[in-house]
Amino acid sequence: MLSPLCVFSQQADLIWNPELSYSWKTSDRMGYNAKLSMFNSARDFDNQAAIEYIEPQFSFSYGLSAGTKIGGGYYYRLSTPFVDGHQYEHRFLEQIGFVSYLGDRRIGHRVRLEQRIRSSSYQNRLRYRLSYDFPLDGEKLDAGEKYLILKDEMMTAFNQDAADAENRFSIGLGWYFNSKQKFEAGFQYRTQDIFSDGGIEHLFLLSTSYYINR
């Protein structure tokens, strides 16, 4: 009974993704975010290929209404920074985020368009994310409480000769320390290259994120 699971785990990538995020606002509507993200391979933890990429990020958002924001940003990705022949990527993005309600439950939506300028290629990508989080104690999130996070994101690259798609499902737990700090840890399952001839690839990702708000 356990042998199929063992074979599946051997074929899938195992990743730890730590992030540090800093946000600030210059007005009631205008906000900014700077983030540093890393991809660490659990299989290569004892050699130079352990860090698959380092990615500094900068983004901004503007509130159109109480439940709708538009924004953009720039990411720079340096792949395998400690291995010869590393690759880079410049990524520009435009997005809109809005909320809807299912009863009294608040559902978050985000649509993002990306232009990915790589050292070897160029790619456009369209992403749609659905998210829902709620406090574990009561209906209102107070300082010191925990909350549950559920997300699912679908994406596709639409300028390639062959169609390609990916899906990311995440479940996590957050700790809301106060209005200026919070910490989240989550588990993500990715199905990649859904429409490729080589077959679907699987990735398991453990994320740890620390958020600071000014």
Number of C-alpha atoms within 10 A of each C-alpha: 5 6 8 9 9 10 10 11 14 11 11 15 16 18 22 17 19 16 18 16 18 17 17 15 15 8 9 8 13 16 16 18 17 17 18 16 18 21 21 21 20 14 13 14 11 9 11 13 18 19 23 20 22 18 18 17 17 18 18 20 21 18 18 13 10 9 11 17 19 19 18 18 18 17 18 19 20 18 20 20 18 15 14 9 9 13 15 19 19 16 19 18 18 18 19 19 18 17 16 13 9 7 6 8 12 13 15 18 17 18 18 18 18 19 18 18 16 15 11 8 8 14 14 17 17 18 18 18 18 16 18 16 18 19 18 14 11 9 10 10 16 15 13 10 16 19 17 16 17 16 17 17 18 17 19 19 19 14 12 11 7 10 14 18 19 19 18 18 18 19 17 18 20 22 19 20 14 14 11 13 16 18 16 19 17 18 16 18 18 21 17 18 18 17 14 13 10 8 10 14 15 18 16 19 21 18 20 19 18 17 16 16 15 9
